[in-house]
Amino acid sequence: MLAANIWHWWVGLVLTVVGIGAVAAVAAGYIKQVSATRFPGKRQRRGHDEG
């Protein structure tokens, strides 16, 4: 049963790393989206000034 214990440890480690990465990606996407609406870039401002 040593192999099962080691296997479960590695599966848990991989799932933990993937979970942390997913949470970080969602948080980064949220921050990017919120900051994009609060502080529009030059490309977005230029379109509003012309029209």
Backbone hydrogen bonds, N-H to C=O, Kabsch-Sander energy under -0.5 kcal/mol:
donor,donor_aa,acceptor,acceptor_aa,energy
5,N,1,M,-1.8
6,I,2,L,-2.4
7,W,3,A,-2.8
8,H,4,A,-2.5
9,W,5,N,-1.7
10,W,6,I,-2.1
11,V,7,W,-2.4
12,G,8,H,-2.4
13,L,9,W,-2.1
14,V,10,W,-2.6
15,L,11,V,-2.6
16,T,12,G,-2.1
17,V,13,L,-2.4
18,V,14,V,-2.6
19,G,15,L,-2.4
20,I,16,T,-2.5
21,G,17,V,-2.4
22,A,18,V,-2.4
23,V,19,G,-2.3
24,A,20,I,-2.3
25,A,21,G,-2.3
26,V,22,A,-2.4
27,A,23,V,-2.4
28,A,24,A,-2.5
29,G,25,A,-2.5
30,Y,26,V,-2.3
31,I,27,A,-2.5
32,K,28,A,-2.5
33,Q,29,G,-2.3
34,V,30,Y,-2.7
35,S,31,I,-2.6
36,A,32,K,-1.8
37,T,33,Q,-1.5
38,R,34,V,-1.8
39,F,35,S,-2.6
45,R,41,G,-2.2
46,R,42,K,-2.6
47,G,43,R,-1.2
48,H,44,Q,-1.1
49,D,45,R,-1.9
50,E,46,R,-1.7
51,G,47,G,-1.2
